[in-house]
Amino acid sequence: MPPDIGLENRNKPIGVFDSGVGGLSVVREFFRQFPSEEIVYFGDTARYPYGTRSPERVRKLAMQNAAFLMDFDVKMLVVACNTASSIALELLEKKMPIPVIGVVKPGSHAAARATRSWKIGIIGTNATIASESYQKILESLNPNIETFPIACPLFVALAEEGWTIGPVARLVAETYLADLRGENIDTLILGCTHYPLLRSVIAETMSEGVTLIDSAESTVKEVGELLDNAGALRENEKPEHRFMVSDAPERFRQVGERFLGKQILKVNKVSLEDF
């Protein structure tokens, strides 16, 4: 049972962290679904990527990121990183005094509701796929569900470089997804927060009958329901969002604006010594 948020905390910000810029796809959903909510975002760009690190290292980094965001008096934490959600969420839930929401469970629940054939594809980083986090949750929801996981690490680089359409993106998508097209899946989980930027090329590569599940959209919807049930949705005040990174703030700003579809006025660099 997650800790109570409390009505008195409604106007506090929501803390969001990711290994880098990909978590901004979750922030974009907050802007769309709950524009009054204030976001404090941390991207761990100095220690990116998490998808190739050991589980022990991912858990340590996630705990440091969460502790850092707690200093901003956030009312809840969103782990906007599939790798950290897959590996470190249980630890964060035990250690943090506020609710912690990851992106894996909401995405899994959305996929289980969407499927009709009980055949679900999962694409993500090497660490997310190796953790079998999506597979385990889907199996617990319905043992008849078959899962077809594939690691697609190059999608991250394509999203960050802005190569989300065109021949290069199509070739990579066709190479990664070729086996999935033969499995008759009807649902595909985009198990990395970078992947929604490649949604159109992934959809074109798969058949028309395949539903794409954006875990960012599902996660923010779940957060909103939790806040609403607790009476902790922020009142109609103008939010003052904060964006922080551990390295390369200008690079983050440039790439991040593609993820958000809007301008980022300021990105602060924080020292890892602050952790």
MARKOLLO-625799 format. One line per field, with one value per atom (N, C-alpha, C): residue in one letter; atom name; x, y, z; residue number from 1. Coordinates in steps of 0.02 Angstrom, whole numbers. Example, Ala and Ser with C-alpha at 12.3 -4.5 7.8 and 13.67 -1.06 7.14 Angstrom:
REM residues 2
rest [A;A;A;S;S;S] .
atom [N;CA;C;N;CA;C] .
c1 [660;615;660;642;684;645] .
c2 [-284;-225;-165;-112;-53;2] .
c3 [390;390;390;354;357;394] .
nr [1;1;1;2;2;2] .
***
This chain:
REM residues 275
rest [M;M;M;P;P;P;P;P;P;D;D;D;I;I;I;G;G;G;L;L;L;E;E;E;N;N;N;R;R;R;N;N;N;K;K;K;P;P;P;I;I;I;G;G;G;V;V;V;F;F;F;D;D;D;S;S;S;G;G;G;V;V;V;G;G;G;G;G;G;L;L;L;S;S;S;V;V;V;V;V;V;R;R;R;E;E;E;F;F;F;F;F;F;R;R;R;Q;Q;Q;F;F;F;P;P;P;S;S;S;E;E;E;E;E;E;I;I;I;V;V;V;Y;Y;Y;F;F;F;G;G;G;D;D;D;T;T;T;A;A;A;R;R;R;Y;Y;Y;P;P;P;Y;Y;Y;G;G;G;T;T;T;R;R;R;S;S;S;P;P;P;E;E;E;R;R;R;V;V;V;R;R;R;K;K;K;L;L;L;A;A;A;M;M;M;Q;Q;Q;N;N;N;A;A;A;A;A;A;F;F;F;L;L;L;M;M;M;D;D;D;F;F;F;D;D;D;V;V;V;K;K;K;M;M;M;L;L;L;V;V;V;V;V;V;A;A;A;C;C;C;N;N;N;T;T;T;A;A;A;S;S;S;S;S;S;I;I;I;A;A;A;L;L;L;E;E;E;L;L;L;L;L;L;E;E;E;K;K;K;K;K;K;M;M;M;P;P;P;I;I;I;P;P;P;V;V;V;I;I;I;G;G;G;V;V;V;V;V;V;K;K;K;P;P;P;G;G;G;S;S;S;H;H;H;A;A;A;A;A;A;A;A;A;R;R;R;A;A;A;T;T;T;R;R;R;S;S;S;W;W;W;K;K;K;I;I;I;G;G;G;I;I;I;I;I;I;G;G;G;T;T;T;N;N;N;A;A;A;T;T;T;I;I;I;A;A;A;S;S;S;E;E;E;S;S;S;Y;Y;Y;Q;Q;Q;K;K;K;I;I;I;L;L;L;E;E;E;S;S;S;L;L;L;N;N;N;P;P;P;N;N;N;I;I;I;E;E;E;T;T;T;F;F;F;P;P;P;I;I;I;A;A;A;C;C;C;P;P;P;L;L;L;F;F;F;V;V;V;A;A;A;L;L;L;A;A;A;E;E;E;E;E;E;G;G;G;W;W;W;T;T;T;I;I;I;G;G;G;P;P;P;V;V;V;A;A;A;R;R;R;L;L;L;V;V;V;A;A;A;E;E;E;T;T;T;Y;Y;Y;L;L;L;A;A;A;D;D;D;L;L;L;R;R;R;G;G;G;E;E;E;N;N;N;I;I;I;D;D;D;T;T;T;L;L;L;I;I;I;L;L;L;G;G;G;C;C;C;T;T;T;H;H;H;Y;Y;Y;P;P;P;L;L;L;L;L;L;R;R;R;S;S;S;V;V;V;I;I;I;A;A;A;E;E;E;T;T;T;M;M;M;S;S;S;E;E;E;G;G;G;V;V;V;T;T;T;L;L;L;I;I;I;D;D;D;S;S;S;A;A;A;E;E;E;S;S;S;T;T;T;V;V;V;K;K;K;E;E;E;V;V;V;G;G;G;E;E;E;L;L;L;L;L;L;D;D;D;N;N;N;A;A;A;G;G;G;A;A;A;L;L;L;R;R;R;E;E;E;N;N;N;E;E;E;K;K;K;P;P;P;E;E;E;H;H;H;R;R;R;F;F;F;M;M;M;V;V;V;S;S;S;D;D;D;A;A;A;P;P;P;E;E;E;R;R;R;F;F;F;R;R;R;Q;Q;Q;V;V;V;G;G;G;E;E;E;R;R;R;F;F;F;L;L;L;G;G;G;K;K;K;Q;Q;Q;I;I;I;L;L;L;K;K;K;V;V;V;N;N;N;K;K;K;V;V;V;S;S;S;L;L;L;E;E;E;D;D;D;F;F;F] .
atom [N;CA;C;N;CA;C;N;CA;C;N;CA;C;N;CA;C;N;CA;C;N;CA;C;N;CA;C;N;CA;C;N;CA;C;N;CA;C;N;CA;C;N;CA;C;N;CA;C;N;CA;C;N;CA;C;N;CA;C;N;CA;C;N;CA;C;N;CA;C;N;CA;C;N;CA;C;N;CA;C;N;CA;C;N;CA;C;N;CA;C;N;CA;C;N;CA;C;N;CA;C;N;CA;C;N;CA;C;N;CA;C;N;CA;C;N;CA;C;N;CA;C;N;CA;C;N;CA;C;N;CA;C;N;CA;C;N;CA;C;N;CA;C;N;CA;C;N;CA;C;N;CA;C;N;CA;C;N;CA;C;N;CA;C;N;CA;C;N;CA;C;N;CA;C;N;CA;C;N;CA;C;N;CA;C;N;CA;C;N;CA;C;N;CA;C;N;CA;C;N;CA;C;N;CA;C;N;CA;C;N;CA;C;N;CA;C;N;CA;C;N;CA;C;N;CA;C;N;CA;C;N;CA;C;N;CA;C;N;CA;C;N;CA;C;N;CA;C;N;CA;C;N;CA;C;N;CA;C;N;CA;C;N;CA;C;N;CA;C;N;CA;C;N;CA;C;N;CA;C;N;CA;C;N;CA;C;N;CA;C;N;CA;C;N;CA;C;N;CA;C;N;CA;C;N;CA;C;N;CA;C;N;CA;C;N;CA;C;N;CA;C;N;CA;C;N;CA;C;N;CA;C;N;CA;C;N;CA;C;N;CA;C;N;CA;C;N;CA;C;N;CA;C;N;CA;C;N;CA;C;N;CA;C;N;CA;C;N;CA;C;N;CA;C;N;CA;C;N;CA;C;N;CA;C;N;CA;C;N;CA;C;N;CA;C;N;CA;C;N;CA;C;N;CA;C;N;CA;C;N;CA;C;N;CA;C;N;CA;C;N;CA;C;N;CA;C;N;CA;C;N;CA;C;N;CA;C;N;CA;C;N;CA;C;N;CA;C;N;CA;C;N;CA;C;N;CA;C;N;CA;C;N;CA;C;N;CA;C;N;CA;C;N;CA;C;N;CA;C;N;CA;C;N;CA;C;N;CA;C;N;CA;C;N;CA;C;N;CA;C;N;CA;C;N;CA;C;N;CA;C;N;CA;C;N;CA;C;N;CA;C;N;CA;C;N;CA;C;N;CA;C;N;CA;C;N;CA;C;N;CA;C;N;CA;C;N;CA;C;N;CA;C;N;CA;C;N;CA;C;N;CA;C;N;CA;C;N;CA;C;N;CA;C;N;CA;C;N;CA;C;N;CA;C;N;CA;C;N;CA;C;N;CA;C;N;CA;C;N;CA;C;N;CA;C;N;CA;C;N;CA;C;N;CA;C;N;CA;C;N;CA;C;N;CA;C;N;CA;C;N;CA;C;N;CA;C;N;CA;C;N;CA;C;N;CA;C;N;CA;C;N;CA;C;N;CA;C;N;CA;C;N;CA;C;N;CA;C;N;CA;C;N;CA;C;N;CA;C;N;CA;C;N;CA;C;N;CA;C;N;CA;C;N;CA;C;N;CA;C;N;CA;C;N;CA;C;N;CA;C;N;CA;C;N;CA;C;N;CA;C;N;CA;C;N;CA;C;N;CA;C;N;CA;C;N;CA;C;N;CA;C;N;CA;C;N;CA;C;N;CA;C;N;CA;C;N;CA;C;N;CA;C;N;CA;C;N;CA;C;N;CA;C;N;CA;C;N;CA;C;N;CA;C;N;CA;C;N;CA;C;N;CA;C;N;CA;C;N;CA;C;N;CA;C;N;CA;C;N;CA;C;N;CA;C;N;CA;C;N;CA;C;N;CA;C;N;CA;C;N;CA;C;N;CA;C;N;CA;C;N;CA;C;N;CA;C;N;CA;C;N;CA;C;N;CA;C;N;CA;C;N;CA;C;N;CA;C;N;CA;C;N;CA;C;N;CA;C;N;CA;C;N;CA;C;N;CA;C;N;CA;C;N;CA;C;N;CA;C;N;CA;C;N;CA;C;N;CA;C;N;CA;C;N;CA;C;N;CA;C;N;CA;C;N;CA;C;N;CA;C;N;CA;C;N;CA;C;N;CA;C;N;CA;C;N;CA;C;N;CA;C;N;CA;C;N;CA;C;N;CA;C] .
c1 [43;0;44;38;82;65;113;99;46;8;-41;-6;-37;-9;-32;-96;-122;-145;-204;-234;-189;-154;-113;-52;-37;21;2;-60;-83;-43;-19;17;92;115;186;199;262;277;282;283;295;367;404;472;474;512;519;593;617;687;693;747;764;839;865;937;960;914;932;872;863;811;746;748;689;629;640;584;542;566;526;463;461;399;345;366;318;297;346;330;282;292;247;176;168;101;72;114;90;65;103;82;15;4;-57;-116;-105;-161;-175;-122;-129;-85;-104;-61;-50;-90;-80;-26;-9;41;111;148;216;266;314;362;432;466;538;571;609;637;712;737;810;828;874;901;974;991;1058;1104;1115;1151;1225;1253;1324;1336;1283;1291;1247;1221;1181;1227;1204;1137;1133;1073;1062;1050;1030;1009;1064;1127;1183;1218;1191;1223;1197;1234;1214;1154;1114;1057;1078;1134;1158;1172;1203;1219;1156;1109;1046;1009;1007;972;1006;1072;1108;1095;1097;1085;1013;966;896;885;915;908;938;995;1026;982;954;911;848;819;758;773;829;847;860;890;902;836;788;724;684;695;660;677;736;756;712;673;629;558;549;485;429;445;397;345;284;230;229;262;268;325;349;403;379;399;385;452;461;522;510;530;515;569;589;643;623;616;595;647;711;763;760;757;754;688;633;569;571;605;608;650;703;753;749;732;739;673;617;554;536;543;525;566;631;674;651;636;614;549;503;439;448;498;511;546;589;632;604;563;539;476;470;412;352;356;302;287;230;215;266;282;328;293;291;259;310;314;357;317;350;316;298;324;315;245;223;157;100;98;43;43;103;106;83;100;79;4;-25;-98;-134;-108;-139;-136;-80;-72;-119;-125;-170;-243;-261;-330;-340;-287;-294;-294;-257;-249;-313;-322;-378;-353;-292;-263;-220;-207;-163;-91;-74;-5;21;70;94;169;190;260;285;349;380;447;458;523;550;616;647;722;755;828;849;913;938;921;930;918;844;801;729;706;728;707;736;800;831;799;772;740;675;645;580;525;532;483;414;410;345;316;359;334;304;337;313;246;240;177;120;133;81;59;107;90;48;63;24;-47;-55;-121;-164;-130;-166;-116;-117;-68;-74;-128;-136;-100;-76;-41;27;42;109;145;208;247;305;322;374;421;472;516;575;591;648;684;749;789;803;791;801;843;906;947;958;961;975;918;859;803;817;854;870;912;964;1007;968;926;886;841;810;765;804;862;901;932;947;975;921;858;804;791;821;811;751;694;634;592;607;575;629;612;660;689;734;759;799;838;878;832;785;738;698;676;637;678;741;784;796;810;821;757;700;637;621;631;617;662;725;772;753;738;720;654;605;536;516;562;546;517;548;523;454;443;379;321;334;280;255;296;275;242;234;207;132;102;30;12;57;39;-13;-53;-101;-87;-36;-20;56;83;156;170;207;225;289;286;345;380;423;450;513;515;569;540;556;525;551;602;624;579;550;518;455;418;360;379;441;462;466;473;477;411;358;293;270;278;251;289;354;392;381;372;357;288;240;172;172;210;214;245;294;329;285;246;200;136;94;32;-18;-70;-119;-157;-162;-201;-165;-104;-64;-73;-95;-103;-38;-14;48;31;65;54;112;96;144;140;192;189;189;215;213;142;101;31;-6;6;-28;-5;59;86;56;54;27;-48;-83;-154;-162;-119;-122;-104;-53;-34;-93;-126;-183;-239;-252;-305;-287;-223;-200;-208;-186;-192;-265;-305;-376;-410;-397;-427;-406;-346;-320;-338;-373;-389;-327;-275;-211;-191;-240;-225;-212;-163;-143;-198;-206;-255;-231;-275;-260;-212;-151;-98;-49;-15;33;94;107;164;231;281;349;393;399;436;511;546;619;649;701;736;809;834;903;935;1000;1038;1105;1138;1204;1261;1245;1296;1262;1298;1278;1209;1197;1130;1107;1152;1132;1110;1146;1127;1058;1047;983;928;940;889;871;921;908;868;891;856;788;787;726;669;684;631;596;632;600;552;572;529;467;475;418;375;405;370;359;401;397;465;473;536;550;613;637;681;658;693;758;760;819;829;892;911;970;964;1017;1060;1125;1171;1185;1178;1192;1254;1292;1352;1335;1367;1356;1379;1419;1438;1378;1325;1264;1226;1248;1214;1246] .
c2 [-60;0;62;107;166;215;255;305;355;383;434;498;531;594;650;651;701;764;785;845;905;910;969;973;920;919;930;947;949;997;1052;1101;1091;1036;1019;990;994;967;891;865;794;786;741;728;674;686;638;629;567;558;504;511;464;464;416;413;470;501;555;594;597;641;604;538;500;510;521;531;592;635;693;673;612;589;580;565;562;633;679;748;778;761;784;763;702;677;715;732;774;841;871;935;928;870;860;843;796;771;814;840;876;939;988;1047;1089;1080;1119;1090;1026;995;1024;1034;1061;1004;1006;951;973;933;940;879;891;836;832;772;761;707;725;678;664;602;584;575;628;625;609;621;605;531;494;421;380;412;380;337;280;251;201;188;137;68;67;4;-47;-27;-74;-87;-59;-66;-127;-146;-203;-184;-233;-218;-182;-202;-171;-97;-81;-11;29;0;36;51;4;16;72;73;126;194;199;262;286;240;258;286;254;278;348;360;427;479;462;510;526;475;485;528;514;553;626;637;706;743;711;744;755;715;725;793;819;885;941;927;978;972;934;928;906;854;828;785;782;744;671;658;589;586;525;513;471;491;451;430;365;337;331;382;386;351;293;255;182;149;79;35;50;9;15;76;86;60;68;42;-34;-65;-138;-166;-130;-158;-129;-65;-31;-10;-20;8;-21;-85;-116;-87;-75;-45;26;65;134;136;92;90;77;36;19;77;113;162;232;250;319;329;387;400;428;432;457;405;410;361;363;305;298;259;287;255;245;185;171;167;153;152;81;30;-38;-65;-58;-84;-52;15;45;23;18;-5;-76;-118;-189;-195;-157;-159;-135;-82;-56;-108;-142;-193;-252;-273;-329;-313;-249;-228;-225;-208;-196;-260;-312;-371;-411;-440;-485;-555;-558;-623;-652;-612;-631;-641;-608;-609;-537;-524;-456;-452;-407;-393;-341;-345;-297;-277;-212;-188;-140;-144;-103;-108;-81;-85;-156;-170;-236;-253;-204;-217;-228;-189;-198;-266;-286;-351;-407;-401;-453;-461;-406;-409;-448;-455;-489;-456;-392;-358;-356;-338;-336;-407;-454;-523;-549;-535;-561;-530;-465;-432;-457;-462;-485;-556;-598;-667;-669;-624;-623;-597;-555;-529;-581;-619;-669;-722;-781;-833;-856;-838;-858;-811;-755;-707;-734;-732;-747;-682;-679;-618;-631;-580;-585;-525;-532;-475;-469;-407;-394;-331;-334;-275;-235;-170;-125;-65;-76;-21;37;25;80;130;111;159;220;210;265;318;295;342;377;341;372;427;414;464;526;516;574;614;581;616;648;632;659;621;561;519;473;502;464;445;473;455;450;423;417;348;338;271;238;277;246;217;258;235;175;177;121;57;63;3;-28;14;-12;-44;-11;-39;-105;-108;-170;-227;-210;-262;-287;-242;-262;-300;-276;-299;-355;-377;-428;-491;-515;-576;-566;-507;-493;-496;-475;-474;-544;-594;-662;-697;-662;-693;-679;-641;-625;-590;-547;-508;-455;-435;-382;-320;-325;-270;-267;-206;-198;-143;-161;-114;-78;-11;30;37;-11;-16;25;83;131;200;248;314;352;327;357;336;277;247;282;319;354;403;428;472;435;369;327;292;317;283;273;325;319;267;264;215;145;138;72;49;94;77;57;93;76;8;-10;-73;-132;-122;-174;-172;-222;-223;-174;-158;-109;-131;-195;-220;-220;-195;-196;-131;-136;-77;-63;-1;19;48;24;46;91;154;203;202;176;171;239;290;357;381;371;391;354;288;248;267;282;300;365;416;481;475;434;423;393;344;312;361;403;454;500;522;567;536;472;438;434;420;416;484;537;604;625;609;627;593;528;490;516;544;571;644;674;745;788;762;796;822;827;861;934;961;1030;1079;1131;1182;1223;1263;1299;1357;1339;1388;1376;1429;1422;1384;1325;1286;1316;1307;1328;1266;1238;1175;1187;1135;1138;1078;1091;1038;1039;982;977;915;920;864;861;804;797;812;824;842;866;905;927;957;1012;1042;1068;1094;1122;1066;1011;953;928;925;903;950;1015;1063;1054;1045;1039;975;919;856;856;884;883;921;973;1011;969;921;875;828;807;762;798;858;895;929;944;981;1053;1078;1148;1169;1234;1262;1248;1233;1229;1290;1333;1396;1389;1343;1338;1267;1244;1179;1190;1170;1179;1116;1126;1070;1064;1003;992;947;956;917;850;797;732;732;781;787;802;831;846;782;725;663;627] .
c3 [0;0;0;-51;-53;3;25;76;51;98;80;57;8;-16;31;46;91;55;72;42;50;106;119;73;36;-9;-82;-96;-165;-209;-182;-223;-224;-196;-202;-271;-295;-362;-363;-423;-435;-458;-426;-447;-500;-552;-607;-622;-626;-646;-700;-738;-791;-797;-834;-846;-892;-926;-972;-995;-1060;-1089;-1103;-1106;-1126;-1082;-1018;-972;-987;-1031;-1050;-1088;-1114;-1145;-1092;-1030;-974;-955;-953;-936;-988;-1051;-1104;-1090;-1065;-1048;-988;-941;-886;-912;-957;-986;-1022;-1054;-1092;-1047;-1000;-960;-898;-867;-804;-805;-845;-855;-793;-741;-680;-635;-645;-602;-616;-563;-568;-567;-612;-620;-602;-562;-550;-582;-635;-675;-666;-657;-656;-707;-752;-800;-784;-771;-749;-809;-846;-909;-901;-841;-830;-823;-805;-793;-839;-890;-943;-986;-1013;-1007;-950;-927;-875;-905;-968;-1000;-1007;-1001;-1008;-941;-886;-820;-782;-730;-689;-646;-626;-581;-517;-488;-426;-437;-493;-509;-522;-558;-572;-508;-462;-398;-359;-359;-323;-353;-419;-453;-441;-445;-435;-365;-315;-246;-238;-270;-266;-299;-357;-392;-351;-322;-282;-221;-188;-129;-147;-205;-229;-239;-271;-284;-220;-170;-106;-76;-92;-65;-92;-144;-173;-147;-94;-60;-108;-148;-197;-161;-190;-159;-181;-238;-261;-311;-324;-371;-429;-490;-549;-579;-583;-613;-688;-725;-797;-838;-815;-847;-842;-897;-897;-862;-873;-842;-766;-740;-668;-640;-676;-654;-650;-697;-700;-643;-624;-578;-508;-502;-437;-405;-437;-411;-343;-334;-270;-213;-225;-174;-159;-210;-200;-161;-177;-142;-67;-50;20;56;21;54;55;6;1;44;77;120;81;16;-26;-80;-114;-167;-224;-250;-307;-361;-421;-478;-533;-560;-617;-681;-736;-801;-824;-790;-814;-798;-735;-717;-756;-760;-799;-872;-902;-972;-980;-931;-934;-927;-881;-872;-934;-965;-1026;-1083;-1088;-1140;-1128;-1065;-1049;-1065;-1055;-1073;-1148;-1184;-1256;-1298;-1276;-1317;-1325;-1383;-1396;-1413;-1439;-1457;-1402;-1349;-1293;-1316;-1371;-1395;-1395;-1352;-1341;-1354;-1396;-1407;-1358;-1341;-1296;-1326;-1334;-1357;-1304;-1292;-1241;-1244;-1193;-1189;-1170;-1176;-1157;-1084;-1038;-967;-953;-985;-974;-998;-1056;-1083;-1040;-1021;-980;-912;-885;-819;-820;-878;-887;-846;-832;-789;-821;-884;-918;-923;-940;-948;-883;-827;-762;-743;-754;-735;-780;-845;-891;-875;-857;-840;-776;-728;-666;-679;-730;-746;-783;-826;-866;-889;-860;-878;-951;-984;-1054;-1102;-1077;-1120;-1140;-1205;-1230;-1243;-1224;-1235;-1283;-1322;-1372;-1364;-1320;-1305;-1353;-1372;-1415;-1391;-1382;-1365;-1428;-1424;-1482;-1462;-1443;-1416;-1463;-1528;-1575;-1580;-1559;-1561;-1517;-1463;-1417;-1454;-1488;-1525;-1580;-1615;-1668;-1640;-1583;-1553;-1533;-1504;-1480;-1537;-1592;-1649;-1693;-1678;-1718;-1782;-1788;-1848;-1836;-1830;-1812;-1873;-1930;-1993;-2046;-2104;-2157;-2164;-2212;-2229;-2173;-2135;-2082;-2028;-2005;-1953;-1978;-2041;-2068;-2071;-2092;-2097;-2028;-1978;-1911;-1884;-1894;-1870;-1904;-1969;-2006;-1983;-1967;-1944;-1875;-1829;-1762;-1759;-1797;-1788;-1836;-1878;-1928;-1897;-1843;-1811;-1779;-1751;-1719;-1768;-1829;-1879;-1896;-1882;-1896;-1837;-1781;-1720;-1710;-1755;-1751;-1685;-1660;-1601;-1621;-1572;-1586;-1543;-1499;-1454;-1447;-1447;-1440;-1389;-1336;-1284;-1304;-1305;-1316;-1249;-1233;-1166;-1153;-1182;-1169;-1183;-1141;-1149;-1209;-1243;-1306;-1364;-1359;-1417;-1443;-1401;-1430;-1486;-1487;-1541;-1607;-1604;-1664;-1678;-1646;-1650;-1723;-1764;-1832;-1872;-1867;-1906;-1879;-1813;-1785;-1808;-1808;-1830;-1903;-1944;-2016;-2027;-1984;-1992;-1970;-1917;-1895;-1937;-1929;-1967;-1937;-1976;-1954;-1892;-1880;-1824;-1758;-1755;-1693;-1655;-1593;-1549;-1514;-1518;-1485;-1416;-1365;-1297;-1276;-1263;-1238;-1162;-1129;-1056;-1022;-1056;-1028;-1019;-1070;-1067;-1011;-1006;-956;-886;-878;-813;-787;-829;-808;-791;-829;-814;-744;-728;-662;-607;-619;-570;-557;-611;-604;-563;-574;-536;-462;-448;-379;-344;-378;-350;-341;-390;-386;-328;-320;-265;-197;-195;-132;-122;-171;-168;-174;-207;-209;-277;-324;-387;-374;-407;-395;-416;-377;-395;-454;-481;-543;-531;-514;-509;-566;-587;-642;-618;-647;-624;-647;-606;-622;-625;-684;-693;-687;-663;-657;-692;-732;-767;-746;-723;-699;-729;-742;-768;-732;-738;-707;-756;-819;-869;-933;-971;-1039;-1042;-1005;-1005;-1073;-1113;-1178;-1226;-1225;-1265;-1243;-1177;-1151;-1174;-1172;-1192;-1266;-1309;-1380;-1396;-1368;-1381;-1345;-1284;-1245;-1277;-1314;-1347;-1400;-1430;-1478;-1441;-1382;-1343;-1320;-1295;-1267;-1321;-1377;-1428;-1409;-1363;-1342;-1315;-1306;-1285;-1211;-1197;-1128;-1115;-1071;-1062;-1023;-975;-933;-909;-911;-885;-838;-776;-727;-722;-719;-708;-634;-607;-536;-531;-479;-468;-435;-458;-427;-354;-335;-264;-221;-251;-214;-194;-221;-208;-148] .
nr [1;1;1;2;2;2;3;3;3;4;4;4;5;5;5;6;6;6;7;7;7;8;8;8;9;9;9;10;10;10;11;11;11;12;12;12;13;13;13;14;14;14;15;15;15;16;16;16;17;17;17;18;18;18;19;19;19;20;20;20;21;21;21;22;22;22;23;23;23;24;24;24;25;25;25;26;26;26;27;27;27;28;28;28;29;29;29;30;30;30;31;31;31;32;32;32;33;33;33;34;34;34;35;35;35;36;36;36;37;37;37;38;38;38;39;39;39;40;40;40;41;41;41;42;42;42;43;43;43;44;44;44;45;45;45;46;46;46;47;47;47;48;48;48;49;49;49;50;50;50;51;51;51;52;52;52;53;53;53;54;54;54;55;55;55;56;56;56;57;57;57;58;58;58;59;59;59;60;60;60;61;61;61;62;62;62;63;63;63;64;64;64;65;65;65;66;66;66;67;67;67;68;68;68;69;69;69;70;70;70;71;71;71;72;72;72;73;73;73;74;74;74;75;75;75;76;76;76;77;77;77;78;78;78;79;79;79;80;80;80;81;81;81;82;82;82;83;83;83;84;84;84;85;85;85;86;86;86;87;87;87;88;88;88;89;89;89;90;90;90;91;91;91;92;92;92;93;93;93;94;94;94;95;95;95;96;96;96;97;97;97;98;98;98;99;99;99;100;100;100;101;101;101;102;102;102;103;103;103;104;104;104;105;105;105;106;106;106;107;107;107;108;108;108;109;109;109;110;110;110;111;111;111;112;112;112;113;113;113;114;114;114;115;115;115;116;116;116;117;117;117;118;118;118;119;119;119;120;120;120;121;121;121;122;122;122;123;123;123;124;124;124;125;125;125;126;126;126;127;127;127;128;128;128;129;129;129;130;130;130;131;131;131;132;132;132;133;133;133;134;134;134;135;135;135;136;136;136;137;137;137;138;138;138;139;139;139;140;140;140;141;141;141;142;142;142;143;143;143;144;144;144;145;145;145;146;146;146;147;147;147;148;148;148;149;149;149;150;150;150;151;151;151;152;152;152;153;153;153;154;154;154;155;155;155;156;156;156;157;157;157;158;158;158;159;159;159;160;160;160;161;161;161;162;162;162;163;163;163;164;164;164;165;165;165;166;166;166;167;167;167;168;168;168;169;169;169;170;170;170;171;171;171;172;172;172;173;173;173;174;174;174;175;175;175;176;176;176;177;177;177;178;178;178;179;179;179;180;180;180;181;181;181;182;182;182;183;183;183;184;184;184;185;185;185;186;186;186;187;187;187;188;188;188;189;189;189;190;190;190;191;191;191;192;192;192;193;193;193;194;194;194;195;195;195;196;196;196;197;197;197;198;198;198;199;199;199;200;200;200;201;201;201;202;202;202;203;203;203;204;204;204;205;205;205;206;206;206;207;207;207;208;208;208;209;209;209;210;210;210;211;211;211;212;212;212;213;213;213;214;214;214;215;215;215;216;216;216;217;217;217;218;218;218;219;219;219;220;220;220;221;221;221;222;222;222;223;223;223;224;224;224;225;225;225;226;226;226;227;227;227;228;228;228;229;229;229;230;230;230;231;231;231;232;232;232;233;233;233;234;234;234;235;235;235;236;236;236;237;237;237;238;238;238;239;239;239;240;240;240;241;241;241;242;242;242;243;243;243;244;244;244;245;245;245;246;246;246;247;247;247;248;248;248;249;249;249;250;250;250;251;251;251;252;252;252;253;253;253;254;254;254;255;255;255;256;256;256;257;257;257;258;258;258;259;259;259;260;260;260;261;261;261;262;262;262;263;263;263;264;264;264;265;265;265;266;266;266;267;267;267;268;268;268;269;269;269;270;270;270;271;271;271;272;272;272;273;273;273;274;274;274;275;275;275] .
***
